[in-house]
Amino acid sequence: MRERGRVAAIDGGDDGVRLVVESGVETAIGDSVAVNGVCLTVVENGNGRLAFDAVPETLSRTSLARVAVGATVNVEPALRAGEPLGGHYVQGHVDGVGGVRSLEAEGDGARLTIDAPPEVLRYCVEKGAIAVEGVSLTIAALDEDGFAIALVPHTLAATTLGELRAGDEVNLEADVLAKYVEKLLPTGVR
């Protein structure tokens, strides 16, 4: 996650919306930028604002339909060839929406526990990767309904994760490598 932005405007309805985000990220029209972990295409930029069109498919599969004007969002431009990879492989392709079970202080950091749908949880392993709201993280623990993440102070300060409350919806992206391994395995091995 590169920076936090602020939702400046949302125009439209169920048939799609124009989302405008105030951000310092420099982009060109047509660039991919993840907003809360959702890969979107820049359709306008200027004066510190980026505009994106979110179609019904995107709104139905992510938490973007519930974001409000004034909300803080995580913003990350696409990785360019030659740039260092500073975390896990994250594509901005949301696999499901989870629900925050709890966010509790833990030393100088916090423990975030999320209930996840089965289609995401099947790819989760302890010490494996997961993206929550576009933030690349490591799974600290698993149970039948979800997983826990140990958040360090930097993550709490630099992302929106420290603002989450029980019941909030979050975009989840499972480790793409796990999905490819599953796809390549013979059918009977699964």
Backbone hydrogen bonds, N-H to C=O, Kabsch-Sander energy under -0.5 kcal/mol:
donor,donor_aa,acceptor,acceptor_aa,energy
2,R,75,V,-1.1
3,E,75,V,-2.2
5,G,73,V,-3.1
6,R,22,E,-1.6
7,V,71,A,-2.8
8,A,6,R,-0.6
8,A,20,V,-2.7
9,A,20,V,-1.5
11,D,18,R,-2.2
13,G,16,G,-1.9
16,G,13,G,-1.8
17,V,54,A,-2.3
18,R,11,D,-3.2
19,L,17,V,-0.6
19,L,52,F,-3.0
20,V,9,A,-2.8
20,V,18,R,-0.5
21,V,50,L,-3.1
22,E,6,R,-3.3
23,S,21,V,-0.5
23,S,48,G,-2.4
27,T,25,V,-0.5
30,G,42,V,-2.9
31,D,28,A,-2.2
33,V,40,L,-2.7
34,A,76,E,-3.4
35,V,38,V,-2.3
36,N,34,A,-0.5
36,N,74,N,-2.8
37,G,133,E,-0.5
38,V,35,V,-1.7
39,C,37,G,-0.6
39,C,92,G,-2.9
40,L,33,V,-2.4
42,V,31,D,-2.8
43,V,51,A,-3.1
44,E,51,A,-1.1
46,G,49,R,-1.8
49,R,46,G,-1.4
50,L,21,V,-2.8
51,A,44,E,-2.7
52,F,19,L,-2.5
53,D,41,T,-0.6
54,A,17,V,-2.9
54,A,52,F,-0.6
55,V,53,D,-0.6
58,T,55,V,-0.5
59,L,55,V,-2.3
60,S,56,P,-2.4
61,R,57,E,-1.1
62,T,58,T,-0.8
66,R,63,S,-1.7
67,V,64,L,-1.5
70,G,7,V,-2.9
71,A,68,A,-2.1
73,V,5,G,-2.3
75,V,3,E,-3.2
76,E,34,A,-2.2
78,A,32,S,-1.8
83,E,80,R,-2.4
86,G,84,P,-0.8
90,V,88,H,-0.6
94,V,92,G,-0.8
95,D,172,L,-2.7
96,G,172,L,-1.4
98,G,170,V,-2.8
99,G,115,D,-2.3
100,V,168,D,-2.8
101,R,113,T,-2.8
102,S,113,T,-1.7
104,E,111,R,-2.3
106,E,109,G,-2.1
109,G,106,E,-1.9
110,A,151,L,-1.9
111,R,104,E,-3.0
112,L,110,A,-0.5
112,L,149,I,-2.7
113,T,102,S,-2.8
113,T,111,R,-0.5
114,I,147,F,-2.9
115,D,99,G,-3.1
116,A,145,D,-2.2
120,V,117,P,-2.0
121,L,117,P,-2.6
122,R,118,P,-2.0
123,Y,120,V,-1.9
124,C,121,L,-1.6
127,K,139,I,-2.8
128,G,125,V,-2.5
130,I,137,L,-1.9
131,A,173,E,-2.3
132,V,130,I,-0.5
132,V,135,V,-2.1
133,E,131,A,-0.5
133,E,171,N,-2.7
135,V,132,V,-1.9
136,S,134,G,-0.6
137,L,130,I,-2.8
139,I,128,G,-2.8
140,A,148,A,-2.9
141,A,148,A,-1.3
143,D,146,G,-2.5
147,F,114,I,-2.1
148,A,141,A,-2.6
149,I,112,L,-2.8
150,A,138,T,-0.6
151,L,110,A,-3.5
151,L,149,I,-0.7
156,L,152,V,-2.0
157,A,153,P,-2.0
158,A,154,H,-2.7
159,T,155,T,-1.6
163,E,160,T,-1.8
164,L,161,L,-1.3
167,G,100,V,-3.1
168,D,165,R,-2.4
170,V,98,G,-2.4
172,L,96,G,-2.7
173,E,131,A,-2.0
175,D,129,A,-0.7
176,V,89,Y,-0.5
178,A,175,D,-0.7
179,K,175,D,-1.3
180,Y,176,V,-2.0
181,V,177,L,-2.3
182,E,178,A,-2.2
183,K,179,K,-2.1
184,L,180,Y,-2.0
185,L,181,V,-1.3
189,V,186,P,-1.7
190,R,186,P,-0.8
190,R,187,T,-0.6
